[in-house]
């Protein structure tokens, strides 16, 4: 499908240069970029990335903040 989009000049020039460097057409470059962007928005992908980050180092929550959050959850209607 053909479509028209407006891009800032600088972004267009950077995309053109990147497509040329990769040896792909402008259409292929934009299709790949959109595909990657949409994949990264998938909730499973986001969860996987978060698991990777927190798997490398533990998440430490401030004890006061932890108590406040637990207190607020007890009051919440579920």
Legacy VTK file of the C-alpha trace (Angstrom):
# vtk DataFile Version 3.0
C-alpha trace
ASCII
DATASET POLYDATA
POINTS 78 float
0.000 0.000 0.000
1.269 3.440 -0.791
1.000 6.216 1.760
2.300 9.735 2.270
3.713 11.018 5.535
5.314 14.272 6.616
8.670 14.160 8.383
10.973 16.829 9.712
13.753 17.492 7.181
16.511 16.318 9.511
14.759 13.025 10.256
14.152 12.432 6.557
17.822 13.024 5.729
18.938 10.691 8.539
16.540 7.981 7.366
17.716 8.348 3.769
21.343 8.024 4.860
20.565 4.992 7.038
18.669 3.261 4.215
21.569 3.895 1.853
24.083 2.557 4.389
21.968 -0.569 4.903
21.509 -1.007 1.166
17.718 -1.058 1.322
15.063 1.006 -0.384
13.290 3.813 1.417
10.132 1.678 1.526
11.982 -1.280 3.022
13.649 0.967 5.585
10.372 2.513 6.762
8.600 -0.871 6.790
11.356 -2.377 8.950
11.337 0.617 11.291
7.558 0.475 11.728
7.635 -3.279 12.263
10.283 -2.939 14.968
8.405 -0.077 16.635
5.175 -2.072 16.735
6.966 -5.149 18.092
8.482 -3.079 20.879
5.055 -1.819 21.892
3.721 -5.321 22.518
3.148 -5.865 26.249
5.010 -9.191 26.226
8.083 -7.515 24.765
7.996 -4.805 27.409
7.659 -7.394 30.171
10.582 -9.367 28.736
12.750 -6.258 28.686
11.834 -5.385 32.272
12.572 -8.943 33.396
15.989 -8.733 31.750
16.807 -5.471 33.520
15.629 -6.603 36.944
17.137 -10.046 36.470
20.607 -8.499 36.276
20.263 -6.513 39.453
17.720 -6.565 42.185
15.143 -3.854 42.545
15.352 -2.201 45.929
12.350 -0.298 47.177
12.709 2.311 49.870
11.294 0.781 53.086
9.137 3.840 53.832
7.710 3.841 50.311
7.069 0.091 50.567
5.085 0.549 53.791
3.094 3.421 52.287
2.221 1.385 49.191
1.160 -1.638 51.231
-0.968 0.589 53.465
-2.639 2.179 50.421
-3.357 -1.238 48.893
-5.090 -2.427 52.043
-7.488 0.542 51.785
-8.195 0.062 48.067
-11.406 -1.557 46.905
-10.625 -4.606 44.837
LINES 1 79
78 0 1 2 3 4 5 6 7 8 9 10 11 12 13 14 15 16 17 18 19 20 21 22 23 24 25 26 27 28 29 30 31 32 33 34 35 36 37 38 39 40 41 42 43 44 45 46 47 48 49 50 51 52 53 54 55 56 57 58 59 60 61 62 63 64 65 66 67 68 69 70 71 72 73 74 75 76 77
